[in-house]
Amino acid sequence: MNFELATLSLGDAPAEKSDALLVLLGEGFKPGKDALSRLAGEAIKAQDWEPKGGKLLQAYRVAGIAAPRLLLLGVGDGSARQVRSAVAAAMSALKGTPVKRLSLCLAAPCDDAALRAALLAVAEGSYVYTATKSKPEGRKLQRVRLGVPDEAALSAAFERAVATVAGIECAKEWANRPANHATPTQLAAAAKALAKSPRLQCEVLGPKEVAQLGMGAFLAVARGAEEPLRFIVLRYNGAARASAPVVLVGKGITFDTGGISIKPAAEMDEMKFDMSGAASVLGVFRALADLQPALNVVGLIPACENMPDGRAVKPGDVVTSLSGQTIEILNTDAEGRLVLCDALSYAERFKPRAVVDIATLTGACVIALGGVRSGLFASDEALAQALAAAGDAAQDLCWRMPLDEDYAEGLKTSFADVANVAGRAAGAVTAAKFLQRFAGKFPWAHLDIAGTAWKSGAAKGATGRPVGLLLEYLLAQQESPAPAAKRRR
């Protein structure tokens, strides 16, 4: 899909040659003499429409309007949230129509956030998955033209928004694929393909190299699978070599049966989404390839399947992680933290300014926060604040969760240094406490995206979260010094 940015006023918009014209008007709108203003003014006077948030008026073949479909959208105060909601409603109204060319006239005062919100809502509303369909009907929408009061003032925000869409859709595409079309080997191939872009590099380690490193926890999870594991190392080098990188660690369980602690059959198909953390890392690097920002970023993806067979790890087994800590695996369905803990230890070699892991880690986080906010855990105050602010700015929300040491009590065991589960109570927190044991040498944060990475039911599919949050955070780190660590105890 092609996005274009242009300077466009209400007076110019009627001449836009497209299949549909969306006109966004805020509460401060005062009708002028142009055709669209008069139409909107008449609708307001007749009480058929008003420029408040959530108000939509459709018209067809309006005299003097080149586009056959016209939608007036109320955006209230013009905030990014109101804009995104309004455009999402319009895209829903246009669903099923043969619209290939779409024009948006952001007549209300438009800032960077509102522009991005509009563009993201169009992309979300028009996305179509086709990878495994025999007769794919692709995305009908081919061109989107955003008209704003001042193109030059918003060009940087526009380029950033287009790159964000590319990253989100990359993450969606890989998370949506069935497990037999998104194996660890295929994920590694996707990472290598990304690395053909300037400033990107990719290294892929297989079972032999992972064993030589001593990643016993990661190896344990992969033991029951026929598909060989892959440890993917992506690097984006946009700053001086001496500049400490931010490391992103994405959980890459390409299918999770639960292992010997097998899951119920109902909705197990959704466990193809258990690599959404890995998909989000791929999505971020896709966006970095477009934007070429001045910072260094490392992406680590431990990718494998969690399957039950005669070789699979058993409840009660004890394994040795890359850090040297031994782990009693009480539940093989708590496998994400096992692959992540070895990746966190591997991250130490990069001397990072910060490490953020992203994982569909716990059902407990779904119970706590639902599908609205991702769970945020952090050992570093500055990092936590930066991620929360990035989530707010990107409308990719997260919520800070506790890391009190008392929560680690349930992880104690008589048979190893630590157990991999601590019971049902505060399950999202105890999972984070487990990971924190392996992240003591750098500022660290954990995003539990189990509730936000995909939707179930009739709308089943990946959301591409938290690519927007991560990209917003990374771009704020450009050419800034590494923050001093302020650890929570």
VENWO-V917215 format. One record per residue. N is the residue number from 0. OMEGA is omega in whole degrees, -180 to 180 (999 if undefined). D_CENTER is the distance of its C-alpha to the mean C-alpha in Angstrom with 1 decimal. Layout:
BEGIN
n->[N	N]
omega->[OMEGA	OMEGA]
d_center->[D_CENTER	D_CENTER]
END
This chain:
BEGIN
n->[0	1	2	3	4	5	6	7	8	9	10	11	12	13	14	15	16	17	18	19	20	21	22	23	24	25	26	27	28	29	30	31	32	33	34	35	36	37	38	39	40	41	42	43	44	45	46	47	48	49	50	51	52	53	54	55	56	57	58	59	60	61	62	63	64	65	66	67	68	69	70	71	72	73	74	75	76	77	78	79	80	81	82	83	84	85	86	87	88	89	90	91	92	93	94	95	96	97	98	99	100	101	102	103	104	105	106	107	108	109	110	111	112	113	114	115	116	117	118	119	120	121	122	123	124	125	126	127	128	129	130	131	132	133	134	135	136	137	138	139	140	141	142	143	144	145	146	147	148	149	150	151	152	153	154	155	156	157	158	159	160	161	162	163	164	165	166	167	168	169	170	171	172	173	174	175	176	177	178	179	180	181	182	183	184	185	186	187	188	189	190	191	192	193	194	195	196	197	198	199	200	201	202	203	204	205	206	207	208	209	210	211	212	213	214	215	216	217	218	219	220	221	222	223	224	225	226	227	228	229	230	231	232	233	234	235	236	237	238	239	240	241	242	243	244	245	246	247	248	249	250	251	252	253	254	255	256	257	258	259	260	261	262	263	264	265	266	267	268	269	270	271	272	273	274	275	276	277	278	279	280	281	282	283	284	285	286	287	288	289	290	291	292	293	294	295	296	297	298	299	300	301	302	303	304	305	306	307	308	309	310	311	312	313	314	315	316	317	318	319	320	321	322	323	324	325	326	327	328	329	330	331	332	333	334	335	336	337	338	339	340	341	342	343	344	345	346	347	348	349	350	351	352	353	354	355	356	357	358	359	360	361	362	363	364	365	366	367	368	369	370	371	372	373	374	375	376	377	378	379	380	381	382	383	384	385	386	387	388	389	390	391	392	393	394	395	396	397	398	399	400	401	402	403	404	405	406	407	408	409	410	411	412	413	414	415	416	417	418	419	420	421	422	423	424	425	426	427	428	429	430	431	432	433	434	435	436	437	438	439	440	441	442	443	444	445	446	447	448	449	450	451	452	453	454	455	456	457	458	459	460	461	462	463	464	465	466	467	468	469	470	471	472	473	474	475	476	477	478	479	480	481	482	483	484	485	486	487	488]
omega->[-179	175	177	176	-178	171	-174	177	176	179	-180	-171	-179	-179	-179	180	-180	179	178	179	175	180	-177	-178	-179	-175	179	-177	175	-176	174	-177	-180	-173	-178	178	179	180	180	179	178	179	178	-179	-180	-179	175	-178	173	-174	175	179	178	-180	-177	177	179	175	-177	178	178	-180	178	179	-176	-179	-179	-179	179	177	173	-176	173	-179	173	-178	178	180	180	-179	180	179	-178	179	-178	-179	177	178	179	179	176	179	-179	-178	-178	177	-177	-177	176	180	-175	175	175	175	-180	-174	176	176	-170	175	-177	-176	-180	178	-180	-180	180	-177	179	180	176	-179	180	-176	-177	-178	178	176	-177	-165	-175	178	-177	178	-173	170	-174	180	-180	-177	-175	-178	178	-179	-180	178	-177	-179	-177	-178	-176	-177	-175	-175	180	178	179	180	179	-180	179	178	178	177	179	179	179	-178	172	179	178	-174	-178	178	-179	-175	174	-174	179	175	178	180	175	179	180	174	179	178	178	178	178	179	177	-176	174	178	179	175	179	176	179	173	-179	178	178	-177	-178	-179	179	177	179	178	-178	179	-175	180	177	-180	-178	-179	-175	-171	-176	-174	172	178	-180	178	173	173	-171	178	177	177	170	-175	-178	-179	179	-178	-178	-179	-178	-178	162	180	174	-179	-177	177	-175	176	-171	164	-176	174	-171	-177	179	174	-165	-179	170	-177	-176	177	177	178	-179	178	167	180	-176	174	-179	175	176	180	180	177	176	-180	178	-179	174	179	178	179	179	-171	180	-179	-177	175	176	-179	174	175	179	-180	171	-172	176	172	174	-172	176	167	-175	-180	-172	176	-174	173	-177	177	178	-180	180	-178	178	180	-174	178	177	-174	171	-178	-179	-180	-177	177	172	-172	-177	-179	179	178	-179	-176	177	177	177	177	178	-178	-179	-174	-179	-177	-170	171	177	176	177	174	-175	-172	166	-163	-171	170	179	179	175	179	-176	-169	-179	-178	-176	-177	171	177	180	175	-179	176	-173	-175	-178	179	179	-180	-179	180	179	179	178	177	178	-177	-177	-172	178	-160	172	-178	-178	179	-174	175	179	-177	180	-180	-178	-177	-177	180	-179	180	179	-169	179	178	-177	172	-178	174	-178	179	-173	-174	177	-174	179	-179	-178	175	177	178	175	-179	-177	178	-175	-175	-175	-174	179	172	-171	172	-180	176	176	-174	-178	-179	-172	-173	179	176	179	176	-176	-179	-174	179	-179	179	-175	176	4	179	-179	179	-177	-179	177	179	-177	-177	176	-179	-176	174	177	-179	177	-178	176	-178	173	-170	172	-180	999]
d_center->[19.6	21.3	20.7	23.7	24.5	28.1	30.3	31.4	33.5	34.5	37.7	36.2	33.6	36.2	36.9	33.4	33.7	30.8	30.5	29.1	29.1	26.9	28.6	26.8	29.4	29.3	31.8	33.7	34.6	38.3	39.6	41.3	43.6	41.1	40.7	37.2	38.2	41.3	39.4	37.0	39.9	41.9	39.0	38.8	42.6	42.8	40.1	38.1	35.1	34.0	31.2	29.7	26.1	25.7	28.9	28.9	32.0	32.3	35.2	36.5	38.8	39.5	42.5	41.6	37.9	37.1	34.0	35.1	32.4	32.0	29.6	30.2	27.2	27.8	25.2	27.3	26.8	24.5	21.5	18.0	17.6	20.8	20.1	16.8	18.7	21.7	20.1	18.2	21.7	23.3	21.0	21.9	25.5	25.4	24.0	26.8	28.5	29.1	27.3	26.5	26.9	25.4	26.4	25.1	27.5	26.0	29.4	28.4	28.0	24.6	22.7	19.7	17.4	19.1	18.9	15.2	15.0	17.4	15.9	12.4	14.5	16.7	14.0	12.6	16.2	17.4	14.9	17.1	16.6	19.8	19.5	21.9	24.1	27.7	28.2	24.8	24.8	22.2	20.7	23.8	22.5	23.3	23.8	22.5	24.6	23.7	26.9	27.0	30.0	29.6	27.7	28.4	27.1	23.6	23.3	21.2	18.7	18.8	18.2	15.1	13.8	14.7	12.9	9.6	10.3	11.3	8.2	6.0	9.2	9.7	6.8	8.3	11.6	11.7	10.4	12.9	15.7	18.4	19.1	22.1	20.2	17.5	19.8	19.4	21.7	19.8	16.5	18.8	20.3	17.0	16.5	20.1	19.8	17.1	19.6	22.2	20.8	22.6	22.0	19.9	21.4	20.7	22.8	22.7	24.7	26.3	28.0	31.1	29.4	27.2	30.4	32.2	29.7	30.3	26.9	28.7	26.0	23.6	26.7	27.7	24.6	25.1	28.9	29.0	27.2	28.9	25.8	26.0	23.2	21.6	20.4	18.4	18.8	17.1	18.5	18.1	21.4	21.5	23.9	27.1	27.4	28.4	25.3	23.4	19.8	16.7	15.7	12.2	13.0	10.9	12.7	13.9	16.2	16.6	18.7	19.9	23.3	23.9	26.5	30.0	28.6	27.6	25.4	27.0	27.0	25.6	22.0	21.8	20.5	17.1	17.1	15.9	12.4	13.2	11.7	8.1	7.9	9.8	8.0	4.9	8.2	9.8	7.4	8.0	11.6	11.9	11.5	13.8	16.2	16.7	16.9	18.9	18.7	21.3	19.7	19.4	16.3	16.6	14.1	15.6	14.8	17.5	17.6	20.2	21.3	22.8	26.0	29.5	32.6	35.7	33.9	31.0	30.7	32.6	32.3	34.4	33.9	33.5	31.6	31.4	28.2	27.8	28.6	31.9	31.1	32.1	30.0	31.6	29.3	30.4	27.7	26.3	23.4	22.1	21.2	17.7	19.2	21.9	19.9	17.8	21.1	22.5	19.6	19.8	23.5	23.0	20.9	24.2	25.8	23.6	24.9	21.6	21.3	18.4	16.4	13.0	12.3	9.2	10.6	11.4	14.6	16.9	18.1	19.6	16.4	16.2	19.8	19.4	16.5	15.9	12.9	12.9	11.8	10.2	13.1	13.8	16.7	18.2	21.6	21.7	22.2	21.3	17.9	17.2	18.3	16.4	13.0	14.2	15.4	12.3	10.5	13.6	13.8	10.4	11.1	7.9	10.6	11.5	15.1	17.3	19.1	22.4	23.4	27.2	29.1	30.9	27.9	28.5	32.0	30.9	29.6	33.2	35.2	38.7	37.7	35.0	33.4	30.7	29.6	26.2	26.3	28.1	28.6	26.9	27.3	24.3	22.5	19.1	21.2	23.4	20.6	19.3	23.0	23.4	20.6	22.2	25.4	23.9	22.3	25.4	26.0	23.1	21.0	18.3	15.4	13.7	10.6	11.5	8.8	11.6	12.0	8.7	7.0	9.9	13.0	16.5	19.8	20.7	17.2	15.9	12.8	9.1	6.9	4.0	2.3	2.6	3.0	5.7	7.0	7.4	8.9	11.0	12.2	13.1	15.0	16.9	18.1	20.0	23.6	23.6	25.4	23.8	24.1	26.8	25.7	26.6	26.1	26.3	29.0]
END
